[in-house]
Amino acid sequence: MIELREVSKTVTSGTQPLTILHPLTTTIPRGQFVAVVGPSGSGKSTLPGLLAGLDAPSSGSVWIDGVDITKLNEDALAKLRGEKIGFVFQFFHLIPSLTAYENVAVPMEIRGMGDAGPRARALLEEVGLTGRAHHYPSQLSGGEQQRVALARALANDPPIVLADEPTGNLDTTNGHLIMEILQGIHRSRHTTLVLVTHDADLAGVADARITLRDGRVV
């Protein structure tokens, strides 16, 4: 379960404080699919970083499975992310010098998993890329790169997947395919899925929705 308790984020813009996210309290039950929606500048893309401990809130606390992650040091946060959180970003963030197969295998090899090879192949098959395993990112379409990123996000079988505008850099057809895969992951793995999107149609398939405007829930 994910809990946000009066979480806010303020940064300095020039010489003035700028509040990106006003105090937010909410709970995301285990296995729920939640869409975070709002226009550009609403604060919605701030949430994934806070949920994963990549960014620290200005106030409040973030709890994952009963642990206040705002009190963890960097080593503990890295361990938590490796075990519990998978990321999918708008711009893929694949390692260009590695093949699709190697990009997916890397997180498992870092953890010392003995079955990294077979598992990487199985994950690529799950996202429909069996025949593209030994292609480099530059040889893949945008939709294929995002599917590799999805497979990589599942490498350590995380109970939580954070997807920040995963269809924002794709055409409509590939965007719908990515959403179908995400929905399938949510159903088959009972994964807690937090989807950040500006697309109301995509948000409509979620179990629940958090709508932000100017850093506030509306």
C-alpha positions in Angstrom: 0.0 0.0 0.0 1.1 3.6 -0.8 0.3 6.4 1.5 0.9 10.1 1.0 0.5 12.2 4.2 0.4 15.9 3.7 3.0 15.7 1.0 4.1 18.9 -0.7 6.9 20.1 -3.0 8.2 23.6 -3.2 11.2 24.8 -5.3 12.9 28.1 -5.8 12.1 29.9 -9.0 14.5 32.9 -9.3 14.3 34.3 -5.8 10.7 33.3 -5.1 9.4 30.0 -3.7 7.2 28.1 -6.2 4.9 25.4 -4.9 4.6 22.6 -7.4 2.5 20.4 -5.2 0.3 21.6 -2.3 -0.2 19.3 0.7 -1.7 16.0 -0.6 -3.0 13.2 1.5 -4.2 10.0 -0.2 -3.9 6.2 -0.1 -3.4 3.8 -3.0 -4.4 0.3 -2.0 -2.3 -2.6 -3.0 -3.2 -3.8 -6.5 -5.1 -0.7 -7.5 -4.7 1.1 -10.9 -4.6 4.8 -10.3 -4.4 7.5 -13.0 -2.9 10.9 -12.1 -4.2 13.5 -14.6 -4.0 17.2 -15.2 -2.7 19.7 -17.7 1.0 20.6 -18.1 2.3 22.3 -15.0 -0.3 20.8 -12.7 2.2 18.9 -10.6 1.3 15.5 -11.8 4.8 14.5 -13.0 6.2 15.4 -9.6 4.4 12.5 -7.9 6.3 9.5 -9.4 9.6 10.9 -8.2 8.2 11.5 -4.7 6.6 8.0 -4.6 9.9 6.4 -5.5 12.1 8.5 -3.3 14.0 10.0 -6.3 12.9 13.4 -4.9 12.2 14.4 -1.4 9.0 16.2 -0.4 9.2 19.7 1.2 6.8 18.5 3.8 4.9 15.4 4.7 5.8 11.8 4.3 5.5 9.0 1.8 4.8 5.5 3.1 5.2 2.2 1.2 4.1 -1.0 2.9 4.3 0.7 6.3 7.7 2.2 5.8 8.3 5.9 5.8 10.6 6.2 2.8 11.4 9.9 3.5 13.5 8.7 6.4 15.6 6.2 4.5 19.1 6.9 3.4 20.2 6.5 -0.3 21.3 2.9 0.0 18.0 1.9 1.6 16.1 3.8 -1.0 18.0 2.1 -3.8 17.3 -1.3 -2.3 13.6 -0.4 -2.0 13.4 0.7 -5.6 15.2 -2.4 -6.8 12.8 -4.7 -4.9 9.5 -2.9 -5.1 9.3 -0.3 -7.9 9.4 -0.5 -11.7 9.6 2.7 -13.8 8.3 3.5 -17.2 9.2 6.9 -18.6 8.0 9.0 -21.6 11.4 8.9 -23.3 12.3 5.2 -22.7 15.8 5.8 -21.2 17.2 2.7 -22.7 21.0 2.2 -22.7 21.9 2.8 -26.4 25.0 0.5 -26.4 23.0 -2.5 -25.1 20.5 -4.7 -27.1 16.9 -5.0 -26.0 17.7 -8.3 -24.3 20.7 -6.8 -22.4 18.6 -3.7 -21.4 16.1 -6.0 -19.7 18.7 -8.3 -18.2 20.8 -5.6 -16.6 18.6 -5.0 -13.5 18.5 -8.7 -12.8 22.3 -9.1 -13.2 22.8 -6.2 -10.8 20.8 -8.1 -8.2 22.7 -11.3 -8.9 19.7 -13.2 -10.2 20.9 -16.5 -11.6 18.0 -16.8 -14.1 18.5 -13.3 -15.7 18.9 -14.6 -19.2 15.8 -16.8 -19.4 13.7 -14.3 -17.5 14.8 -11.5 -19.9 13.7 -13.5 -22.9 10.4 -14.4 -21.2 9.7 -10.7 -20.5 10.4 -9.7 -24.0 8.1 -12.4 -25.2 5.4 -11.1 -22.8 5.6 -7.6 -24.5 5.7 -9.2 -28.0 9.3 -8.6 -28.9 10.8 -12.1 -29.1 12.2 -11.4 -32.6 13.8 -8.1 -31.6 15.8 -9.2 -28.6 19.2 -8.6 -30.2 18.4 -5.3 -31.8 19.8 -2.1 -30.4 17.5 0.8 -29.4 18.4 2.7 -32.5 17.1 -0.2 -34.6 13.8 -0.2 -32.8 10.7 2.0 -33.3 9.5 4.2 -30.5 6.7 1.8 -29.7 9.2 -1.1 -29.6 11.6 0.9 -27.3 8.8 1.6 -24.9 7.9 -2.1 -24.8 11.5 -2.9 -24.0 11.3 -0.3 -21.2 8.1 -2.0 -19.9 9.9 -5.4 -19.9 12.8 -3.8 -18.0 10.4 -2.3 -15.5 9.2 -5.8 -14.7 12.6 -7.4 -14.5 12.6 -7.7 -10.7 8.9 -8.5 -10.5 8.0 -5.3 -8.6 4.7 -5.0 -6.8 4.5 -1.3 -7.9 4.9 0.1 -11.4 5.1 3.9 -11.9 4.4 5.0 -15.5 5.0 8.7 -16.2 3.4 9.7 -19.5 4.4 6.3 -21.1 2.4 7.0 -24.3 3.3 10.7 -24.5 6.0 10.2 -27.1 4.1 7.6 -29.2 1.5 7.7 -32.0 -2.0 6.7 -31.2 -1.7 3.0 -32.3 1.5 2.4 -30.3 0.0 4.3 -27.4 -3.0 2.1 -27.2 -0.8 -1.0 -27.5 1.3 0.2 -24.5 -1.8 0.8 -22.5 -3.1 -2.7 -23.3 0.1 -4.2 -22.1 0.0 -2.1 -18.9 -3.6 -3.2 -18.3 -2.6 -6.8 -18.9 0.3 -6.5 -16.4 -2.1 -5.0 -13.8 -4.6 -7.8 -14.2 -2.2 -10.8 -14.4 0.3 -9.7 -11.8 -2.1 -7.7 -9.5 0.5 -4.9 -9.7 -0.2 -1.5 -8.1 -0.1 0.7 -11.2 0.3 4.5 -11.0 -0.2 6.1 -14.4 0.6 9.8 -15.0 -1.1 11.1 -18.1 -2.8 14.1 -19.6 -5.0 11.8 -21.7 -8.5 11.6 -20.2 -9.4 8.5 -22.4 -6.4 6.6 -21.0 -7.2 7.6 -17.5 -10.7 6.4 -18.0 -9.7 2.7 -17.8 -8.1 3.2 -14.3 -9.8 2.0 -11.1 -9.4 5.5 -9.6 -8.2 9.0 -10.6 -6.3 11.8 -9.0 -6.9 15.1 -10.8 -4.5 17.9 -10.3 -4.6 21.6 -11.3 -2.0 24.1 -10.2 -0.6 21.6 -7.7 -3.9 21.0 -6.0 -6.3 18.1 -6.1 -9.6 19.1 -7.9 
